[in-house]
Amino acid sequence: MVGARITAIGTYVPEKKLTNFELEQMVDTNNEWIIQRTGIHERRISRPDEFTSDLCEAAVKDLMQRYNKKVEDVDMIIVATSTPDFPFPSVSSIIQDRLNIAQTGAIDLSAACAGFVYALHTAHTFIASGLHKKVLVIGADTISKITDYTDRSTCILFGDGAGAVLVEKDEQSKSFIEFNLGSDGSGAQHVYRPGLSKKVNGIELLDTQYLVQNGREVFRWVVRNVPYNVKQILEKTKTSLEQVDWFIPHSANLRLIEPICEKLKFPMEKTLYSLVNFGNTSAATIPLALDLGIREGKVKNGDRVLMYGFGSGLVHAGQLLELDFDEQINTPTPL
C-alpha cells in the first residue's frame, strides 16, 4: 500500500462561552452537579449566524497558518459532521469553494461522534489505494443548534467546535498502524435526531427538532464495547498498552471515559480529552483533544496515539497512529 502521513492539524471553537453558572439560570441544575456528573466546566456556542461550514473553514485556516500549508492541491475533502448547514449541498462542497480548491472530490460523512476517526480511515484508504495524494479531513459540529435547552440531561453536555488535519502521501513515513470499525444498529433508538422517518427498529421517535439521547443505555453500550475493541487493535499489532503514549477517546463525558480507562487499566494521566472547556463537540472532540495535547507540549512526533470514537448508530471506530507532523512554523492562536 502507498504510505500516508498526517502532516498538519488545525482547530477552532466559537468565541461565546456557556458556563455551568449560566446553565444554572436556564434549567434545574448547578455547577457542582454538572462537574460531578460530567467533568464539564464550560462549552463554546456558535452564533446564530455561524454554522458548521464556518467552523470548518476557520479550523483549516488555523492549520494553514501554523504549518505554512497550501490546500489548493487537495484532491479530496472529507467533512465528518451530524450538523451540516443544509441536508444538501454538503459542507465539504462549501469548503471547496471558500478555500478556492479548483479540482477536488468533496464528501460529507455521517458517523456522529465517531465521524472524525471514520473520516481519517477513509482518507487513509483513498491514499493507500494510490488514487489520491492529499486529503483534507475535518471533524466539526454545531450541536448547540439541535440541543434542547429545557432538557437538563442533554443541554449540559454539548458544545460546538471543529478540527482539521491534512493527510498526505508519504513513502518514507507512515502515520497509520491499525484500525477497528463497528456498528450495532439495534441500539439506534438510544441516540437520534428525528428526520423523514418517525420510527426506528419499530419504535416511535419523539416528534422534536432536537437531539434525543438515552444516556444510561449509551453508557452501558460504550463501557461494554469500547474497551474490548481497543484491545482488538492492540492484539492485531501485538502492541501493549505500555507502548501507547496517549489514548484519545471521544470526549462525551468524563464519567464515561473513566470506566473505559479503568477496564483497560490505562492511566488517566495519559488520556487526552477536550470536554472540560469545550463540552461534547461530537465529531470535533478527538481532533480538539489531540491539538490541546500538542499546544500544551505533551504530544510530540514519534508518539503512539490510540483514538477511539463512538456515537449514534450505534457506531464506533478506532485508529492507532504514530505521529509525524511537519514542523509547526507559527504559534497557534489561543482557543
C-alpha angles and dihedrals in degrees: 000000000000112000122248129196134188102232106175144011136201134178141189137188127183119260098237114093125204109199129197089248090058090050088055086067093051106044140010099279142096140217096254093049093050093049092046093050100037114009089233119136100173142345136208120247127201120234118254088256095043117092140178092273090056092053091047093051092050092049092051091048089052088053092049093049096047097046100028089240130163121210102189089103096050107130098195134028119198119186118188109203143138093196108056118173087245136006080246146033094055125244088236091060091051090050091049089058097043093050092045095235102167102198121021143121114250127197138161118219124208114206100124114220091355090055099103093054091046089050092049090051090049091051090051092052092049091054096037089056089061092237098104135040108185126028128182111213120193130180111193141152141171095201091161088075091063097037121111105226091197091061108082093190093065109020092067091060111051137079139156131256149128139222128189134190133183117227114196138182111261126166094188103049127031125195098187118083108158142337143197127202131184148154140198108194091178086081096050092117092063096073121021149132112217119247137159094325119062096200137057123186086355091300121126112240125219114264098239140121091224137086114269122204135180095206096186095055093044090050092053093048094048096047091047097046112028099062090048093051094045087057090052090061092048093048093050091055097034087238121153122215087245088065092056110091097189135016115204113187122176106283096235099135132337090230087059095047093051097062090044090056091042092054091047092043087230118149118250090220088067092047119096124208136164102203101098095077101012106037122212104334094176111217091014100057097086099047089043091052092047092049093048087055090051093046091050092051094244100111117061139173112281092036118130111229126190114200123191124183127186135173151116115001083047089265134156136184135182133191131187111207139178107213122230108158123176116256113287105237101186134034113256119245113252117267 
